[in-house]
């Protein structure tokens, strides 16, 4: 990869300052960014590591009962420390990549990258999470704006993600057998005011909510409630791993499995 | 250039590195610890797995500059103090858990991390934990068997397929 300047600030304020430099790029766990830089698909002039900012690391529960996760918290830490508070989220984190990747990759990095096949966007959108940055709060419904596109402005850092905890939840991932990314992943969460269904891996627009399934499951939270639905419309990804129709079909299958597993 | 200091296999090392220097490069080219292998360089194969602050990571996908102050352990730091193989390494030899040996350093480091977290893993748990370690020779059976044996479990019923 091309060389770059390296900065490792200890506070969010210093990180924001460092990111104001020309062609500066934030570095989370680097599990996507570093391979991208090796291929010279990215060549930042400065990398600003967010891995030494104590206020951005850790899992806690606030007085509203929401699970709050620092932006630089690794998947392994979420899998372990969120288990008692939000088991569906912890289970999703425990399925990302492989153990070594989970020890480096971070929730903020995953959400900022918004890979169309990543797992965390499904949890954030499916939970109606709040994405807190150094300058504002962004609702998950307004945050995801298409494949690799988010509401983040240049230099803006995800400092924390707040998840309202559902009554029941489950994530079902149909893995692409070589990469282990989600060919289709569905996160289902049942809240007192309704059910949310978020789908990753399937659409060219990235993560999305399947509104028809949400309505049907809000009325009756049972696997059979979606039987009569057609698979979701939309621009499904079609590639050598699966056609658009196949992916749409998988969305329905994985939604049913998630509902059944959520209990 | 960034000045870094870290502990590698119990010894303090320091040096100036470029921002882009990967941990795997620093270990292999800087410290001549060539037991850590780079197979794919895309964080998929796991031959480069080392422990950083007690956790398994892929050293081809971590910057040295980001690991200042870290405690690193590589395959060279796995043997017993007298130089004999650790029980995990010995189990790989006893159960023929390697053929060409290229993936073995990463396999041993991942297995050691697993056994620290989960001292008596099931076969399913071993296979799950090795998802990020690719071996092209053994078909994994004997690697799994070696790790099960190293955890003190009876492996006589596991077929050497």
Interface residues (C-beta under 8 A of the other chain):
Chain A: X1 X2 X3 X4 X5 X6 X8 X27 X30 X31 X34 X35 X37 X38 X47 X49 X51 X76 X97 X98 X99 X100 X101 X103 X104 X180
Chain B: X2 X18 X19 X20 X22 X41 X42 X43 X46 X49 X52 X55 X56 X57 X58 X61 X62 X63 X65 X66 X68 X110 X113 X114 X129 X131 X132 X133
